[in-house]
Amino acid sequence: MKNTLSFQAYSKSPYLSIKHSTYFEVYDELFIPYIGKDIIFVEIGVLDGGSLFMWRTFFGPQARIIGVDLNPDARKWEKYGFEIEIGNQSDKNFWKKFTEKFGEVDLILDDGGHTYEQQIITTEMLLSSVRDGGMLVVEDTHTSYMRGFGPSRYTFIKYVSHMIDGCNQRSSLLNPTFAEKRVWSVQSFESIVAFRINRKATIDKSYRTDNQGIRSGALDFRYQDNSILNISQNYLTKFSFFKKFQILKCVYRVYLNSIISVGVSRRIKKYFRS
């Protein structure tokens, strides 16, 4: 922790900032490539102002740092060269005005109120405003496992899970109707989630390729460690009867899948938390 550049900047800040010790490795991992560059960095949650000075030291004087807070008193940091916007991060209209004013930004760090509503609405409203090559980072995501931050059915981490589903739906083997096109990748750390933006990569068509190499005659053994799955595939591919009657094939597949589900579930359910 102490050897990280972000911790060194944090230690030099003249005003109070409170961070978890594990965050500094993540900050360095995510933000070092932006040091010394002409970027727009937005931090949501100003409080005592310490992190504003931290990020100025970390990124360098070229960075334009914008703080967002609900407390009007945060404007006092403007005299130190920071730009301050006062507003509610759960308010969509506030973010609409914000994006109209500032346009595209490079980095956003949500260290605001940490409720699920605040985190989700902030992410939804700002993703489209992050410049290619930038990212939106939400921290203190451990609140998704705590009481008092919103309904457990709609935690931020569950929202992130849906976002990951959408990224995978871009595959040509799945359903592009539900594909997530705003986010290229989702990176998860302890208590921090980073959404990386690369619009070209998100619209590239996914298709199967091969390198035109020589086939060695290797057999596909993917089902060999699961006899039930292996049997189901053999039945569906070998019996010509099903080729003539697709509806029966579908019914039989459902029947086999139900059997498979029970058998496989018994072995792997211990790895899933209810």
C-alpha positions, -999 to +999 in steps of 0.1 A: +000+000+000+026+025+010+047+019-021+018+029-044+018+063-061-019+068-051-011+063-014+018+087-016-005+113-032-032+105-005-006+110+023+003+145+009-032+158+009-036+186+034-073+178+041-090+147+054-097+117+031-108+083+042-099+052+020-097+015+026-062+002+025-068-022-004-080+006-027-045+020-035-033-010-054-065-008-075-061+030-081-025+024-094-037-005-116-065+016-132-052+052-132-014+052-137-017+053-175-034+087-172-007+104-151+006+136-167-021+136-194-046+163-203-077+145-189-110+154-173-114+135-140-148+136-122-150+125-085-185+121-070-184+127-033-162+156-020-168+156+018-137+171+035-120+177+001-089+156+008-093+134-022-095+163-046-060+173-036-049+137-037-060+133-074-044+166-084-011+153-070-015+119-085-025+130-121-005+162-122-014+198-130-026+190-166-057+172-152-090+190-149-106+178-117-144+182-112-160+174-079-196+166-074-214+168-041-249+174-027-236+197+000-235+233-012-206+240+012-184+220-012-181+250-034-154+263-010-129+241-029-133+261-060-108+287-047-081+260-049-087+255-086-112+226-085-145+228-104-175+219-081-210+209-092-237+207-066-264+181-072-281+148-063-265+118-080-298+100-079-314+128-100-313+120-137-320+157-146-289+167-127-268+144-147-284+155-180-274+191-172-240+179-161-233+161-193-246+190-214-222+213-196-190+192-196-195+169-225-172+139-227-149+131-198-121+106-193-124+092-159-153+091-134-149+078-098-181+073-078-173+077-042-207+092-033-235+079-011-230+042-020-267+034-021-278+011-049-300+037-065-272+063-065-246+039-079-269+025-106-284+058-118-250+074-118-236+046-140-266+046-163-265+083-168-227+088-173-215+058-192-223+074-225-203+105-215-171+086-209-146+091-238-132+061-256-102+047-237-117+060-204-136+044-176-162+048-149-152+034-115-176+027-086-160+021-052-174+009-019-194-017-037-194-038-005-226-020+004-243-045-019-239-070+009-250-047+037-283-034+050-294+001+047-284+009+012-315-003-007-336-034-015-315-066-016-332-075-048-317-046-066-281-043-054-254-026-074-235-059-078-266-076-092-269-048-116-232-054-125-240-091-131-267-081-156-241-058-173-217-087-176-245-108-191-250-080-217-214-079-226-214-117-232-245-114-253-224-097-280-212-132-290-225-143-323-235-176-306-260-158-283-287-131-287-274-097-298-308-082-290-297-080-254-261-070-261-245-043-240-229-018-264-219+010-240-193-010-220-164-030-235-154-048-202-163-049-166-134-054-141-141-063-105-119-059-075-126-060-038-152-033-033-145-016-066-159-022-101-145-005-132-164-002-165-140+003-194-151+021-226-140+011-261-169+017-285-152+002-315-146-031-297-182-033-285-196-030-321-171-054-337-189-084-350-181-116-332-176-146-354-158-179-353-123-181-368-096-207-373-059-203-383-061-228-413-038-251-395-036-289-402-062-310-384-046-336-361-077-358-357-082-348-321-116-359-306-138-335-286-137-348-250-157-320-235-184-344-222-162-373-212-161-363-176-199-362-174-216-394-184-251-378-184-241-350-207-223-374-230-253-397-233-277-368-241-254-356-269-251-391-284-288-397-283-296-364-300-270-368-327-272-405-335-309-412-337-321-403-372-357-405-358-353-371-342-341-356-375-375-362-390-395-349-361-380-317-347-408-313-322-400-346-306-363-337-306-371-306-287-393-324-262-366-351-257-340-324-252-361-308-225-365-342-208-328-349-209-319-314-197-341-319-167-323-350-158-290-334-164-299-304-143-306-326-113-274-345-116-251-316-123-268-294-097-261-319-069-224-316-076-219-279-082-247-262-061-223-259-031-203-234-052-232-210-054-245-188-026-283-186-023 
